[in-house]
Amino acid sequence: MPSDSHAIVQNRDGRTVLLFERVLAHPPERVWSALTSYDGLLDWHPTPFRLDGSPPIPGARVTFISPPGGPEIADGRLLEYDPPRTLAHSWGDDELRWQLEHHEDGCLLRLTHTFDDRLKAARDATGWHLCLAALSSCLDLAPSPRRGVEPHLPQGWSELNRDYEQRFGIDPEQATPPPG
């Protein structure tokens, strides 16, 4: 899967699974820091979080800190923590799994997002697609598009969301609307 490719949607055990792969031009250790440190998350993640414990262990609380005007997310649980390879945690009723491995160009990141409501697949794929682009920009030390900004739909959201609705065969009238 190329570094800017679209998500793949699958059905696993009755749940919807979004799969992303991105090659990032940075070592896994640097990407890990952006995935697990609150300051790193502020630049690209829709709801940055803090992991309880030092070091965090599976079962520990994941506290999401919503930006002003952003969605409130209930605390999650850490499911797996293996630096700098695997971070898995709940996010509401969803599960997120971030896997990193060395790649000749830096790091291969795999994101697996598992949830129940297939009608939100296009919306969530659009969000993660844009967030992973922001993560890549932040790692490249580009100015952060998110830090200190009120939540809003990023440029290109609507077009990308329509594309995902078509790719996933989701009727726009039934699709979960964008946040906000």
Buried (B, 14 or more C-beta within 10 A) or exposed (E): BEBEEBBBBEEEEEBBBBBBBBBBBBBBEBBBBBBBEEEBBBBBBBBBBBBBEEEBEEEBBBBBBBBEEBEEBEEBBBBEBEBBBBBBBBBBEBBBBBBBEEBEEBBBBBBBBBBEEBBBBBBBBBBBBBBBBBBBBBBEEEEBBBEEEEBEBBEEBEEBBBBBBEBBEBEEEEBBEEBE
